[in-house]
C-alpha cells in the first residue's frame, strides 16, 4: 500500500497538514494517536524513527507530541503530531503496543512533564537522584543557566530475589576511559538473569543550548554530540537546514560528503574489529594491530580535515573547503591499504577456534526483538533487519551511487563482527567509484535562511542518525538530534540474559554505543 492509501484508512482521524518532497506532516487527536501509531508500526511495518515534543504554550496553550515513521518503500517520512493541553499534559502511551517508544516517552516526561498514561515503566530516564521533582528543562520557561538545588529522589533499580541470586553493580565509573554508565546484573552463579543499564550521568543540555542559535552557531554543538560520528551528525543537521532553505547542494559536494562519512565508517569499523576481537576476548594480537591500523585513518583525517575525527568540512550548503584530486587518491589509497592489512588480522582471528567460541551464540538479538525495540545500524542488520538510511532515504550521492545493504542471520556477536567486515568492503567499493567519477565544479551553495521544519537523516557507522529541525524567525526554535545509541542501549536487556557475566564486555563492544550521543 502507498502512504496515501494507508492515510486513507484513517481519513476520519488523520488530517494532512503539509506534503513536501520527502515529508508528510499530519495531525491526529491525542486519543487517536495510539491506535493510529500502532497500526502504522504493526500492520504496515513502518519503523518508528523518532518521537519528540515541542513547547507551544505561548502560541496555543499546548505541548506538541510528534512521532516520525519511516516509509522506506517511497523514500518518505510520515510525521504524526498531536496537541496536548498544557492544563492536562498527558496522552495514552504508545509503549503499551510499540516497545520502540519506551525511552522516548520517558524522555518526554522528564524533559517536558508530559505523561504517557499507561506506560509500563515511568521511572526517570534523564533526571538523576539529585534533580528536584517537577523540573522539566526543555520547557521554554526554563532558562539554560538555571541553578538547581540538589535533591535526593530515589531511583529504584529492578531486583530479582531468590536463593543463590546475587546483584553485581558495574560502574558508573569504569576502569577504562569510557564515559560513565551504571549496569546492574542479577545473576545465578555467573549466568545473567537480568541486565539493566542506567545512563545520562553527564547531561550536556545540547537541545536547550541550540535554542535561539543561528544555523552556523549550532554546528559546533552538533559535531560534538558524539565525537566518533562528527561527520554524520553534521551531515544530518545540514540536510535538515538545506531542506528548509530549498538549497541545491552541488554534485561535487554531495559526493565529497559521501566520501567523508564512509571514511568515518571505515575508521570506526576497524576500531570495532580491534576492540571486539582484542579487548572483548583477550586476543591482544587483534587489538594491538587493529588500533595501530585505525591510527592510519585518524592521521589521514588530520591531513584532510585538520583534526582526527573527520570534523569541520561538512557545513550547510556543501563543503567548507575543497579536497584536491591528489588528496582524494590519498584517501582511497590509505583506506584500501588500511583494510588490506586489517583484513589479514581478521582472517587470522576467524581461523581461531577459541576466538569463534567466544563470539558465536553470544549476545543473540532475535529479529523480532530488534524490530520491536527499533534497533538500528549494524546491530539491526546483524539480526536480519534490512534497514539502512542510505538506501531507504538516500542523501548526499547515495541515490546516484546506491549502496548494497547486507544483513546477517546468526544474530550474535559473530554476526555483528562479520557485518563490519562486509560494510568496510562495501564502503571501499563505493569510495573508489566516487573518486573515479568525481566531477569538477562548485562545492558550496548559498543557504537562504528560512523558517520551517525538516528532517535530516544519515546512516552513520553506528546506525541511523535523525535530526528534526524547526527554524522560526531565522533561528533555531527546536532541534532534536537523535543518535542511534538512543535506540540501541535498551537492547542489553534482551541480549544479556542467558549469557555469563564475562560475556558482557564482548556484547557491549559488539554494539559500541555512545554515552555522549545518548545524553544530550
SEVOLO-83508 format. One line per 5 residues: number of its first residue (from 0); their letters; for each residue x, y, z of C-alpha. Coordinates in steps of 0.05 Angstrom, whole numbers, padded with zeros to 5 digits. Example, Ala and Ser with C-alpha at 12.3 -4.5 7.8 and 13.67 -1.06 7.14 Angstrom:
<atoms>
0> as> 00246 -00090 00156 ~ 00273 -00021 00143
</atoms>
This chain:
<atoms>
0> xxxxx> 00000 00000 00000 ~ 00023 00071 -00014 ~ 00028 00121 00043 ~ -00033 00157 00015 ~ -00073 00092 00017
5> xxxxx> -00051 00080 00088 ~ -00071 00150 00109 ~ -00138 00140 00074 ~ -00152 00082 00123 ~ -00155 00135 00178
10> xxxxx> -00188 00191 00138 ~ -00235 00206 00197 ~ -00177 00212 00245 ~ -00116 00238 00206 ~ -00113 00309 00179
15> xxxxx> -00057 00324 00129 ~ -00021 00389 00147 ~ 00031 00392 00092 ~ 00066 00349 00040 ~ 00138 00363 00019
20> xxxxx> 00186 00324 -00024 ~ 00204 00273 00029 ~ 00159 00291 00088 ~ 00084 00285 00101 ~ 00061 00321 00164
25> xxxxx> -00006 00302 00194 ~ -00046 00313 00257 ~ -00090 00267 00300 ~ -00125 00276 00366 ~ -00088 00253 00428
30> xxxxx> -00139 00198 00439 ~ -00128 00170 00369 ~ -00052 00173 00369 ~ -00040 00105 00400 ~ -00089 00070 00352
35> xxxxx> -00060 00103 00290 ~ 00012 00094 00310 ~ 00001 00021 00329 ~ -00030 00006 00261 ~ 00028 00041 00225
40> xxxxx> 00080 00003 00264 ~ 00049 -00067 00268 ~ 00002 -00072 00209 ~ 00041 -00032 00157 ~ 00111 -00046 00185
45> xxxxx> 00133 00027 00186 ~ 00191 00035 00235 ~ 00184 00088 00289 ~ 00246 00131 00277 ~ 00236 00188 00325
50> xxxxx> 00189 00215 00378 ~ 00197 00285 00407 ~ 00159 00342 00439 ~ 00153 00417 00429 ~ 00130 00471 00478
55> xxxxx> 00077 00511 00442 ~ 00044 00541 00504 ~ 00057 00614 00484 ~ 00022 00602 00417 ~ -00038 00559 00434
60> xxxxx> -00031 00535 00506 ~ -00008 00465 00487 ~ 00050 00418 00480 ~ 00063 00381 00415 ~ 00079 00307 00414
65> xxxxx> 00107 00284 00348 ~ 00121 00214 00321 ~ 00162 00203 00259 ~ 00154 00139 00218 ~ 00199 00116 00161
70> xxxxx> 00164 00098 00096 ~ 00223 00065 00060 ~ 00183 00040 00000 ~ 00170 00112 -00020 ~ 00233 00144 00009
75> xxxxx> 00189 00187 00053 ~ 00178 00205 00126 ~ 00110 00210 00159 ~ 00104 00256 00219 ~ 00042 00248 00262
80> xxxxx> 00030 00303 00313 ~ -00019 00314 00370 ~ -00035 00374 00413 ~ -00032 00361 00488 ~ -00064 00415 00530
85> xxxxx> -00016 00447 00580 ~ -00073 00444 00631 ~ -00075 00368 00623 ~ -00007 00346 00596 ~ -00020 00272 00583
90> xxxxx> -00038 00224 00528 ~ -00048 00148 00521 ~ 00022 00116 00520 ~ 00048 00084 00456 ~ 00095 00038 00494
95> xxxxx> 00037 -00008 00511 ~ 00037 -00031 00438 ~ 00102 -00002 00409 ~ 00163 -00020 00451 ~ 00207 00025 00408
100> xxxxx> 00172 00085 00441 ~ 00191 00066 00513 ~ 00252 00111 00522 ~ 00224 00168 00481 ~ 00162 00172 00525
105> xxxxx> 00203 00171 00589 ~ 00246 00226 00559 ~ 00184 00269 00544 ~ 00161 00261 00616 ~ 00228 00281 00645
110> xxxxx> 00242 00340 00599 ~ 00172 00368 00586 ~ 00127 00340 00641 ~ 00082 00304 00591 ~ 00056 00239 00619
115> xxxxx> 00044 00178 00574 ~ -00013 00146 00612 ~ -00006 00070 00616 ~ 00069 00068 00604 ~ 00095 00006 00640
120> xxxxx> 00158 00039 00668 ~ 00154 00113 00685 ~ 00218 00117 00726 ~ 00262 00175 00709 ~ 00307 00168 00649
125> xxxxx> 00349 00231 00642 ~ 00338 00261 00711 ~ 00380 00231 00766 ~ 00370 00229 00840 ~ 00398 00299 00852
130> xxxxx> 00347 00332 00805 ~ 00287 00361 00842 ~ 00219 00336 00823 ~ 00175 00378 00779 ~ 00233 00406 00738
135> xxxxx> 00227 00400 00662 ~ 00288 00431 00628 ~ 00263 00433 00556 ~ 00203 00475 00572 ~ 00212 00545 00543
140> xxxxx> 00207 00579 00611 ~ 00266 00540 00638 ~ 00330 00581 00628 ~ 00393 00545 00606 ~ 00434 00575 00663
145> xxxxx> 00385 00557 00719 ~ 00419 00535 00783 ~ 00380 00479 00817 ~ 00380 00457 00889 ~ 00406 00386 00899
150> xxxxx> 00353 00334 00916 ~ 00354 00260 00933 ~ 00298 00227 00894 ~ 00305 00150 00899 ~ 00315 00112 00834
155> xxxxx> 00290 00040 00842 ~ 00332 -00009 00802 ~ 00300 -00075 00784 ~ 00314 -00132 00831 ~ 00307 -00208 00828
160> xxxxx> 00301 -00247 00893 ~ 00312 -00320 00909 ~ 00362 -00369 00936 ~ 00431 -00363 00903 ~ 00413 -00299 00865
165> xxxxx> 00461 -00241 00872 ~ 00467 -00170 00846 ~ 00530 -00144 00813 ~ 00536 -00068 00804 ~ 00584 -00045 00750
170> xxxxx> 00601 00029 00743 ~ 00583 00084 00733 ~ 00658 00098 00738 ~ 00697 00047 00697 ~ 00769 00025 00695
175> xxxxx> 00778 00049 00624 ~ 00769 00118 00593 ~ 00696 00109 00572 ~ 00642 00155 00598 ~ 00600 00137 00659
180> xxxxx> 00545 00086 00656 ~ 00518 00040 00710 ~ 00498 -00032 00696 ~ 00462 -00076 00745 ~ 00466 -00152 00737
185> xxxxx> 00421 -00202 00773 ~ 00457 -00268 00768 ~ 00454 -00341 00789 ~ 00527 -00361 00792 ~ 00556 -00328 00730
190> xxxxx> 00493 -00335 00689 ~ 00458 -00268 00677 ~ 00384 -00268 00695 ~ 00371 -00194 00683 ~ 00413 -00136 00659
195> xxxxx> 00394 -00063 00667 ~ 00431 -00001 00647 ~ 00427 00068 00678 ~ 00457 00124 00636 ~ 00451 00200 00629
200> xxxxx> 00505 00217 00681 ~ 00535 00273 00640 ~ 00477 00312 00611 ~ 00503 00370 00569 ~ 00439 00408 00554
205> xxxxx> 00451 00408 00479 ~ 00378 00415 00459 ~ 00369 00475 00505 ~ 00434 00507 00483 ~ 00414 00502 00410
210> xxxxx> 00351 00544 00421 ~ 00359 00613 00392 ~ 00424 00597 00354 ~ 00431 00612 00280 ~ 00448 00555 00233
215> xxxxx> 00523 00565 00237 ~ 00527 00577 00312 ~ 00493 00510 00323 ~ 00540 00469 00280 ~ 00598 00461 00331
220> xxxxx> 00549 00434 00382 ~ 00521 00384 00332 ~ 00590 00360 00312 ~ 00607 00345 00384 ~ 00545 00306 00403
225> xxxxx> 00586 00243 00393 ~ 00658 00256 00371 ~ 00666 00190 00335 ~ 00607 00207 00289 ~ 00621 00282 00279
230> xxxxx> 00614 00280 00203 ~ 00550 00240 00204 ~ 00516 00285 00256 ~ 00538 00347 00218 ~ 00510 00319 00153
235> xxxxx> 00442 00301 00183 ~ 00437 00372 00211 ~ 00459 00404 00145 ~ 00409 00361 00107 ~ 00352 00389 00150
240> xxxxx> 00377 00461 00143 ~ 00383 00454 00067 ~ 00313 00424 00060 ~ 00282 00483 00097 ~ 00323 00532 00055
245> xxxxx> 00308 00496 -00011 ~ 00383 00494 -00023 ~ 00410 00451 -00080 ~ 00479 00426 -00057 ~ 00529 00419 -00115
250> xxxxx> 00541 00349 -00141 ~ 00615 00350 -00124 ~ 00600 00370 -00052 ~ 00548 00314 -00046 ~ 00599 00263 -00069
255> xxxxx> 00653 00291 -00022 ~ 00603 00286 00035 ~ 00592 00212 00020 ~ 00668 00200 00019 ~ 00677 00235 00086
260> xxxxx> 00622 00195 00121 ~ 00647 00130 00090 ~ 00717 00146 00116 ~ 00686 00155 00184 ~ 00652 00087 00177
265> xxxxx> 00717 00052 00157 ~ 00755 00085 00214 ~ 00706 00063 00267 ~ 00691 -00006 00239 ~ 00766 -00020 00241
270> xxxxx> 00765 00005 00313 ~ 00708 -00042 00329 ~ 00741 -00103 00296 ~ 00801 -00089 00340 ~ 00760 -00075 00403
275> xxxxx> 00714 -00135 00397 ~ 00769 -00182 00376 ~ 00822 -00159 00425 ~ 00793 -00123 00484 ~ 00729 -00164 00486
280> xxxxx> 00762 -00232 00482 ~ 00833 -00220 00508 ~ 00862 -00236 00439 ~ 00911 -00179 00446 ~ 00943 -00191 00378
285> xxxxx> 00879 -00166 00345 ~ 00874 -00104 00389 ~ 00947 -00083 00383 ~ 00947 -00087 00307 ~ 00876 -00062 00297
290> xxxxx> 00887 00001 00337 ~ 00952 00013 00301 ~ 00917 00007 00234 ~ 00860 00052 00257 ~ 00912 00105 00273
295> xxxxx> 00927 00110 00198 ~ 00856 00131 00185 ~ 00857 00182 00242 ~ 00922 00212 00216 ~ 00890 00215 00147
300> xxxxx> 00833 00255 00177 ~ 00885 00301 00208 ~ 00915 00314 00140 ~ 00848 00324 00104 ~ 00805 00357 00158
305> xxxxx> 00856 00387 00206 ~ 00832 00341 00262 ~ 00829 00267 00277 ~ 00753 00258 00275 ~ 00731 00276 00203
310> xxxxx> 00702 00340 00231 ~ 00697 00411 00203 ~ 00686 00402 00128 ~ 00612 00388 00123 ~ 00573 00454 00130
315> xxxxx> 00505 00480 00109 ~ 00507 00488 00033 ~ 00563 00439 00018 ~ 00636 00430 00038 ~ 00677 00483 00074
320> xxxxx> 00740 00472 00032 ~ 00752 00430 -00030 ~ 00791 00365 -00029 ~ 00841 00361 -00085 ~ 00845 00303 -00134
325> xxxxx> 00912 00286 -00103 ~ 00882 00283 -00034 ~ 00823 00242 -00059 ~ 00872 00190 -00086 ~ 00908 00191 -00019
330> xxxxx> 00842 00179 00017 ~ 00827 00119 -00027 ~ 00898 00091 -00024 ~ 00905 00098 00052 ~ 00836 00068 00064
335> xxxxx> 00848 00009 00018 ~ 00917 -00004 00049 ~ 00888 00000 00119 ~ 00834 -00050 00103 ~ 00882 -00096 00066
340> xxxxx> 00924 -00102 00129 ~ 00864 -00106 00176 ~ 00833 -00160 00133 ~ 00894 -00204 00145 ~ 00884 -00195 00220
345> xxxxx> 00811 -00215 00216 ~ 00828 -00277 00175 ~ 00876 -00299 00229 ~ 00824 -00285 00283 ~ 00768 -00321 00247
350> xxxxx> 00813 -00382 00239 ~ 00819 -00389 00315 ~ 00770 -00437 00347 ~ 00779 -00403 00414 ~ 00761 -00336 00384
355> xxxxx> 00700 -00363 00348 ~ 00678 -00398 00412 ~ 00673 -00330 00447 ~ 00635 -00296 00390 ~ 00586 -00349 00366
360> xxxxx> 00519 -00354 00403 ~ 00539 -00297 00449 ~ 00492 -00238 00458 ~ 00439 -00262 00409 ~ 00387 -00210 00388
365> xxxxx> 00326 -00242 00355 ~ 00298 -00206 00295 ~ 00231 -00198 00330 ~ 00264 -00162 00388 ~ 00306 -00118 00342
370> xxxxx> 00244 -00096 00305 ~ 00203 -00086 00368 ~ 00256 -00043 00403 ~ 00270 -00003 00339 ~ 00342 -00026 00333
375> xxxxx> 00385 00009 00281 ~ 00452 00002 00246 ~ 00496 -00060 00246 ~ 00460 -00086 00308 ~ 00395 -00089 00269
380> xxxxx> 00425 -00114 00204 ~ 00462 -00169 00240 ~ 00394 -00193 00264 ~ 00364 -00197 00195 ~ 00331 -00128 00197
385> xxxxx> 00343 -00096 00129 ~ 00345 -00022 00149 ~ 00394 00029 00122 ~ 00381 00104 00111 ~ 00430 00105 00052
390> xxxxx> 00380 00061 00014 ~ 00314 00078 00047 ~ 00322 00154 00049 ~ 00381 00170 00002 ~ 00421 00232 00017
395> xxxxx> 00487 00261 -00008 ~ 00503 00219 -00070 ~ 00472 00153 -00049 ~ 00413 00158 -00097 ~ 00462 00163 -00155
400> xxxxx> 00511 00113 -00127 ~ 00470 00064 -00085 ~ 00499 00020 -00031 ~ 00484 -00054 -00023 ~ 00450 -00068 00044
405> xxxxx> 00477 -00132 00076 ~ 00443 -00170 00133 ~ 00465 -00229 00174 ~ 00424 -00285 00205 ~ 00464 -00313 00263
410> xxxxx> 00441 -00256 00308 ~ 00502 -00257 00354 ~ 00568 -00221 00367 ~ 00597 -00263 00310 ~ 00545 -00234 00262
415> xxxxx> 00559 -00163 00285 ~ 00634 -00175 00275 ~ 00625 -00202 00204 ~ 00576 -00145 00189 ~ 00631 -00094 00199
420> xxxxx> 00677 -00132 00153 ~ 00626 -00133 00097 ~ 00608 -00060 00107 ~ 00681 -00038 00102 ~ 00686 -00076 00036
425> xxxxx> 00623 -00042 00011 ~ 00649 00027 00032 ~ 00714 00017 -00006 ~ 00677 -00003 -00069 ~ 00634 00059 -00064
430> xxxxx> 00693 00105 -00049 ~ 00731 00081 -00109 ~ 00671 00095 -00153 ~ 00663 00164 -00123 ~ 00736 00182 -00132
435> xxxxx> 00737 00158 -00203 ~ 00673 00194 -00222 ~ 00685 00258 -00182 ~ 00665 00318 -00225 ~ 00696 00386 -00225
440> xxxxx> 00653 00443 -00201 ~ 00629 00483 -00142 ~ 00629 00457 -00071 ~ 00583 00508 -00038 ~ 00514 00537 -00050
445> xxxxx> 00490 00597 -00010 ~ 00438 00578 00042 ~ 00380 00627 00048 ~ 00355 00621 00119 ~ 00280 00608 00121
450> xxxxx> 00230 00587 00173 ~ 00203 00517 00171 ~ 00210 00445 00193 ~ 00251 00388 00162 ~ 00283 00322 00178
455> xxxxx> 00354 00303 00161 ~ 00376 00231 00166 ~ 00443 00196 00156 ~ 00466 00124 00163 ~ 00526 00134 00208
460> xxxxx> 00574 00076 00222 ~ 00534 00064 00285 ~ 00466 00068 00252 ~ 00410 00117 00235 ~ 00421 00189 00258
465> xxxxx> 00359 00233 00251 ~ 00356 00308 00262 ~ 00289 00343 00269 ~ 00297 00418 00259 ~ 00248 00475 00268
470> xxxxx> 00271 00545 00248 ~ 00230 00605 00270 ~ 00246 00679 00259 ~ 00312 00658 00227 ~ 00339 00619 00288
475> xxxxx> 00330 00550 00317 ~ 00265 00541 00353 ~ 00274 00466 00365 ~ 00329 00418 00344 ~ 00326 00344 00362
480> xxxxx> 00389 00306 00341 ~ 00377 00232 00355 ~ 00439 00188 00358 ~ 00430 00114 00341 ~ 00455 00095 00410
485> xxxxx> 00389 00122 00439 ~ 00353 00066 00402 ~ 00402 00010 00418 ~ 00421 00017 00492 ~ 00358 -00018 00516
490> xxxxx> 00377 -00080 00474 ~ 00422 -00103 00531 ~ 00361 -00124 00569 ~ 00347 -00175 00513 ~ 00419 -00193 00495
495> xxxxx> 00447 -00202 00565 ~ 00404 -00254 00599 ~ 00426 -00326 00588 ~ 00499 -00306 00577 ~ 00552 -00306 00631
500> xxxxx> 00580 -00243 00663 ~ 00647 -00245 00627 ~ 00609 -00242 00561 ~ 00581 -00173 00577 ~ 00642 -00133 00555
505> xxxxx> 00642 -00171 00490 ~ 00568 -00158 00478 ~ 00578 -00085 00497 ~ 00635 -00077 00448 ~ 00596 -00111 00393
510> xxxxx> 00547 -00052 00396 ~ 00597 00003 00414 ~ 00545 00053 00436 ~ 00557 00125 00452 ~ 00543 00152 00522
515> xxxxx> 00553 00223 00498 ~ 00508 00214 00438 ~ 00452 00188 00482 ~ 00459 00240 00537 ~ 00446 00306 00501
</atoms>
